[in-house]
């Protein structure tokens, strides 16, 4: 059985798994050029994805993420609950949201927010605003002092950044529905309200996913390696940060969505102090596409 102390040490990685699931689920849905944006916003007006999240041998629960497009505007909402042994060891409930618009140079977030409760012992409300991909304000309730030895975030580091939800895999698009490794080739600057970090995404391999259930996915997938580069807002000796930064095992599997140019995450894998964390798509529904399915 996992002890409370062990779960506390793993909390950062659990939260990172949650953010990764929420962020990656909309990766291919945000196009990078004007013509592509117009075509795909018309083709897929809403994407709803459900991710099953596990850590080690424990199933933590599900995240549900809904992305809605209205013209050039996008709105994302994710909600979920993590528990181990019905909350006796670990519990986390959260709701997160991001809004913005798609431009000729990519997404421009306007607002990011996350509200969560950690088993009734700790709760937090964070809200962040943007203007032209620069952070203009951060509100955190309750406000706490930074931990000792925290690397301060500078104003310059908050320019040209994305929030966690709109910040991952935003160029995951291709006209090739058979598994295009070019969708895994970019660096994303991210700020989550406290920490500034980069996600360096690179191609690894293509795989064929076998269908394991009637509602499941079967077909091509591309495997992207993700390197977590901490920049500021963290403690250098934080064990969760060190583990993530030193790891070469973080992966995201992307699958094509029929009827669009989008690639959406199928599987996310990352190490934690108590075993590998994974997020796996159990269902995807696309409204407004020529085919409302991620299946080939």
N, C-alpha and C positions, 0 to 999 in steps of 0.2 A: 504494500500500500504506500502511496506517496504521502510524505509528511507535509505539514503546513509550511515548514521552513523551505523545503524543496520547491513547493509551489510558489512561494514568494520569490525565490530566485528565478523561477521560470516565467514570472508574470510579464516581464518585458517581452519575451519571445511569444507568449500567448497573444499579447496585444498586437505584436507585429504580424502574427498569423492572421488575426482578425482584419487588420488594416490591409494586408496583402489580398485577402479574399475580396474585400470590398472594392479595393482599387482595381485589381486585375479584372474583375468581372465586367468592367466597362471599357477595357483597354482598346479593343478594336472598334468600339462604337464611336470614337471621336476622331474624325478624319483630319488630314493635314493640309488639304488644299481646297480652294473655293468650289471648284466643280465637283470634286468628290464629296464635299460636305453637302451640297445641294442634292445630289443624287441619293445619298444614303439617308439623309434626314427624311426624305420622302419615302424611301424604301422601308425603313425600320423606325417607326415612331415610338415604340416602347420595347424594351428588353427586360424580361424578368428572369433572374437566375437564382437558383438555390444551391448553396454549397454545404456539403457535409464536412465538418472540421474534426479532425482527430489529432491526438498527441500521444505518442507511444502506443500503448494498447487500449487507450481510453477514447471513446467517442465523446466529444465535448458538446456537440449540438449542431445546429444549422444557422447559417446566415442567409437571409433573403435580400436580394438587391434588385431594385427597380430603377431603370433609367428611362426617362421620358424626354423626347425631343419635341419642341414647338418652334418651327422655323429654325433659326440659327441658335436658339436657346436650348440648354440642356438642364435637366434636374435629376439628381441621383439621391436615392434614399435607401439606406441599408439598416436592417435590424436583426438582432440575434441574441441568443442566450447560450452561454457556456456553463456547464456544470460537470462536476465529478462527484459521483455518489450522491446525486440529488442535492448538491450544494453543501454536503458535509465537509468536503475538503476544499472545493473551489467553486465559486459562482461568479459570473460576469454577465450583466445585461447591458446592452447598449443600442443606441439609435444614432445614426450618423447621416449627414446630408451634405450635398455640394451642388451649387448652381453656377452657371456661367453661360458663355456663348462660344460658338465655334467661329473662328476667323480664318482668313487665308493663310495664317501662320500657325494655326493650331488652336487648341482650346484656351480661353481666357477665363479663369475662375473668378467669380464675384464674391462667393461666400462659402465657407466650410464650417460645419459644426459637428460636435460629437457630445452626447450626453451618456454617461454610464454610471452604473452602480456595481460595486464589487462586493457581492454577498451582504449588502446592507451595512458594511463596515466603512466603506468609502464611496463617495459619489463626487462627480465632477461635471461641470458644464463648460465647454470650450467653444468659442465662436471666433472666427477669423474672417476678415474682409480683405478684398483685393481691388486694385485698380491698375489695369495694364500689366498684369502678372507681377505686380509688386504688392507686398503685404502692407496694408494701411492701418490695420488695427487688430489687436488680439485681446480677447476678454476671457479670463479663466475664473470660475467660481467653484469652490473657494480659492482665493489666491494664496499660494504658499511660496516661501522663500526657496530659491534654487539651492540644491544640495551643494555642500562644500566641493570645491575643485571643478565645478561645472564650467565648461568652456563657454564664454559668452557669445551670443549671436550678434553680429554686427548688422547695421542698417544695409550695407552693401550686399550682404549675404541673403537679404530678403527681397532682392530685385530679380526678376526673371525666374520666379519659382512657381511651382504648382502645389496644390494641396494633395494629401495622400490619395483621395478618391479619384481625382482627375489626373493624377500625376504618374500613373504607371501604365506603360505600354500604349501610349497615346498614338503611336504611328503604326500600330499593328493592322495594316491594311494591305491587300494585294488582290489583283484580278485573277491570280492563280489559286484555285480552290483545292489543289492537290498537295498542299504542304509546302509553303514558300519560306525558306529560312531567312529571307531578307526582312521578314517582319520582326526579327530578333536582332536589331542592330542600332542601338541608340543609348544615350545617357540622359537620365531624367533628374533635374534638380527639384527636391521636395522639401517643404517645410510643414510640420504637423502642428504648429502652435508652440512647440517647445524646442524641437530638434530640427536641425538643418542637415540633410544628408543627400547623397547622390545614389541613384540606382543605375548601375552600368549593366546593360542588357546585351548579350552576345549569343550568336547561334551555336548550337551544339549538335543536334542531329534531328532526323525525322523518324517517326515511328508510326506503326499502324495500330490503332486502338481497336481492341476487340469488344464487340457489344456483349455486356454481361447481363442485361435485363432488357425486357421489351421496350421500356421507355428510355433506355440508355443510349449512348452514342457509340457508333462504330465507324471508323474511317481514318483518314490521315490526321496527324498532329505534328507540330513542330515543337521541339524542346529548346527553350531558351535558358541559358545560364544567367543568373543575376548576382552581381557583386554589390554588397552594401558598403558604402563609403561614408562613415560618420564625419561630419565637418564641424558642427558646433551645437551647443545646447545639451551636451552629454558629459558624463564623467568618464575620463579615459580608462579608469580602473573598474568600470561597471562590467560584471562578468557577462551579462547578456549582450552588451554592446561589443565586447571583445569577441564573443563567440560568433556573432553575426558578421563582424568585420573580417574575421579570419577565415570564414567558411568559403569554400568553393563548391558547396553542395546545394545552394539555393537554386531551384528550378521552377520554371513556369511552362506548362504545356499549353499551346494555343491550337484551337481548332477553327476551321472556316465555317461561317454561317451561310448556308445556301440562300441565294436570292440577294445577297449583299456582297460588298468587298471586305467585310469585317472578319477579323479573327478574334475569338474570345477565349479566355482561359478555361481549360478543362481540368487541370490539376496544378496545384501549387505544393512545393515541398521545401521545407527548411528545417535546419537543426535547432533543437532547444536543449536545455540542461537535463531534460527528462525524456528524451527521445525525439524522433522526427515528428514535426508538425506537418499535417497535410490538409489541404482543402480540395475537395473533389466535387465537380458539378454533378448533381443528381437530376436536375431538370433545367431546361432553358426554353422560354417561350418568347417568340418574336412577333409582335403585332405590326401589321402594315407592310411586311416583306412579301415578296412574291411567293415565298414558301415560309410559313411560320415554324421553322425547325432548324436546328443545327445539324441535323443528320444529312449525310451525303445522298 
